[in-house]
Amino acid sequence: MPRILMFDSGVGGLSILQEIQHKLPVVQVRYLMDNQLFPYGIQPDEVLVERIVNLCRAHSEGCNLIVMACNTASTIVLPALREALDIPVVGVVPAIKTAAQHSQSNCIGLLATPATVDRFYIDRLIADHAKDTEVIRLGSSELVRLAEDSFLNGQTDMEQLGQILAPLKAHKTMDQLVLGCTHFPLLRDQIAQLLPNVTLTDSGEAIARRSEYLLHQQGFGDLTTICEKPHQLLATAPHPEASKLHSACQKLADFDPLEIVDYQQALA
């Protein structure tokens, strides 16, 4: 049975887990959220690189690959992580290429964290895949928190969501929107209500396909059988609503109860 370590600062990576579970139901996932430093979009790069490498090194034992299920982290930590570990690492790339290819108006949007939207990495993606396309960028840390709250409570503050999306709604020709943070697909239906004429695009399916390829490369054959073991749910700090978090995760897949891991142990 293949195992994947999936990493994010919060619950956003669960949107990737949904896609992996759909395509690769045999996989057991060890889901590690670094909620002690949530949200990542406001943290210094050097802090994140050191911390993520240490956490992934400490908790990847027995895993066949790592999915960095966080756009912000993927833009800065992948080279260091691949150098430090000897198993494949899959990062999340905003689906700018896909959105540009499908745009009829040559105007697309990128909705991500402030730490992602202005990176040189994004400039390069646009230059390579959307150089003839107008790209409207919107960074929001508030939307990350809103997605976390919505996931836990099952309700979304649509007024707050509308205020966050207002700059995008002003662009009437935009027909594609890249959800450039793994938290945002958790609000896909709600965002679609407020932007009814816009196609929403994310990287979840592409990550699942890449994971499938890498597992086949390691000799795993049939990946469509059902995993009979529960997924693991790890966090770096006690969660204020642990039981509610576990219940919300159970709606997606079978999870063991939340386990707290000590970052200092990752340094040992």
N, C-alpha and C positions, 0 to 999 in steps of 0.2 A: 504494500500500500504506500503510495507516494505521499510525502508530507511537504507542506509549504509554510514557511514563516511569512506572515503578512504583517506589515508594519505601517502604522500611521500615528498621528498625534491624538486622534480621537476615533469616532465611529465612522468617519468618512470612507475608510477603506472597505467597510462592509458593502458598499456599492460595487466594489470590485469582487468581493467574495460572492455576491449573488451571481455574477457572470461566470466565475470559475465553477461554482457549484452547479450551475446549469449545464455547462459544457463538460466539466470534469467531475462528475459526482463521486468518483472513487477517492478523490483527494481529501486528506485530513488537513485542516488548517490550524496553525497555531497563530492566533490573532493577538498581536502585541500593540497596545496603545500607550504612547508616552504622554499620558494625560497630566503628568507632573509639570510638563512644559507647554501644555496646550494654551493658546494656539501657536503653531510653529511659525505662522506668517509674521510674527512680531519678534522672533528670536534672532540673535546674531548668527551669521553663517558658521563661524568657527566653532561656536558652541554646539550647533546642530551636528556638524560633521563628526566631531569627537564623540558626542553622545550616541548618535545613531550607530556608528561603527562599533562602539563598545557593547551596546545593547544587542545588536544583531549577532555579534560574535558570541555573546554569552548564551543566546537563546536559539541558535540555529542548529544545535546538535541534533542529529537524526533527521534533519530536513534535507530535501533534495534541491530546493531552490528558494530564493527570497523574492517576494514581491514588495517593492517599495511603493505602497499604496497611498502615496502622498505626493502631489505635484510639487509643492514647495521643496520637500526633501529631495525629490528626484532631480531637481535642477542643480543641486549643489553637492550631493553626497555620493552619487553613483561611482565616479572614478575611485574615490578612497575606499568605498565598500568593496568594489571588485578586486582591488589590490590586496585588501586585508583578508578576504575569504576565498575559499577554493570551491564554492558552489555558485551556480549562475545567479545573477541578480537581474530582475526585471523592473524597469522603472516606468513611471507614468509620464507620457508625453501628451500635452494638449493636442487635440485632434484638429489642428489648424489646417493641415493638408486636406483632410476629408471635407471639412466645412467649405474650404475654398473651391474644391472640385465640384461640389454640389450647389454652390450659390448661383442663382440666376441673375442676381442684381449686382454681383461683384462687391457686396458689402456684407461683412460678417462681424460678429461680436466675439470677444473673449472675456469671459467672466471667471475671475480667479482671485487669489489673495493678492494683497499689495506686494508681497515679496516675490510673486511670480510674474505679474503682468509687465514689469519694467526691466526684467532681466535681459541681458544680452542674448541668452539662450532663446528667448521668445523672438527677439529681433531676427535672429538667424533662421528660425523656423518660418517666419513671415517672408524673409528674403528668399528662402529656398522654395517655398510652396505657395505663397500668396502675394507675390510681388506686384501683381496687377489688381489686387483686391484691397479695398478699404477695410481696415481692421479697427473696430471700435473696442478699446480696452477699458474694462472696469474692474478695479480691485476692491474687495470688501472683506474685512475680517468679521464684520457684524453678521454677514451671511453664514459664515462658518458656525458661529455661535447659534444662530437661528436654526441651522440644520441639525445641530446637536440637540437643541431643545425640542424640535419637532419630532426627531427620532424617539426621544425618551418619552414624550408626553402624548404623541399621536395627534397633536394639534399644532397648527401653524398660524402665527400672527401675520395674516395676509396684508394688513395695513403696513406693517414694518417691511414686509417683503416688497410691497409696491413702492415704498419710498427708496429702498435700495436699488431697485431695478429702473427707477425713473429715468436716469441718464440714458439707458438703453432704449426705453420706450420712445424717446424723442427722435430716434433715428428710424424713420418710417421705411427706408429702403433695405434695412438689415433683414435678411431672410434666413440666416444661419447663426446659431449661438453655440460657441464652444464652452462647455462646462469644464473649466480648467482647474478644478479642485474636486477631489474625490468626494467631498461632503455634498457637493451641489446636486448630483443625481438623486440623492435622498429627497430632494425637493422638486424633482422633475415635473410631477403632475401640477404642483402649485405654480411653478414658473411658467409652465405651458398655459395655465389659465390666464396669466397676466400678459403673456406674449403669444397670443393664439396664432399669429401668422408667421411664426419663426420656428424653424426646425432645430431641435436641441441635439447636440452631438457630444459624446464623451468617449473615453478610451477603454471602458470596461471590457467590451467584446474583444478588442485588439489584445488586451493583456491576457485574456483567457486563451486566445489562439496562440500567443507566444509561449505561454506556460505549457500548453499542450505540446508544442513543438519541442521544447527543451526536455520535457519528461520523456517523450518518445526517443530523443537523443540519448537518454540515460538507460534505455532498454525497457521502459514500461510499455506494455502493449495495450490491452483494452483498458481505456480510462472511463468507460461508461457504466461500469458496475457501481452499485451504491455502497458508499463507505458506511460501515456499521458502527464506527466509533464516533463519539461526539467531538466537535471542534473544541479547541482550548481557547480560553479568553483570559488574557493577561493584561495588567495595567501597572504603571509605575507609581501610582499613588492611590490611596483609598478613594473610591468614587462616592460622592455624597448621596447618590441614589442607585446603589449597587443592585438592589433587587429589581428596580424598574429597568435598569440597563439590561440585566440578564433576561428579563421578560421580553423586552423589545428585540433582543438578539434571537431569542427562541422563536420568534415569528418568522425569522429568515432561515434558521437552521438549528440543529441540535447542538447546544453548547454546554460544556461543563460550567459550574459556577465560577464567578470571577475570582482570579488569583492575583494577589499583589506581589510584584517582584521588586527587589531593592536594587536601585541603580548602582549603589556602592559595591554590591556583590559582583556586578558586571566588570568592575575594575580589578577584582581580585585575580 
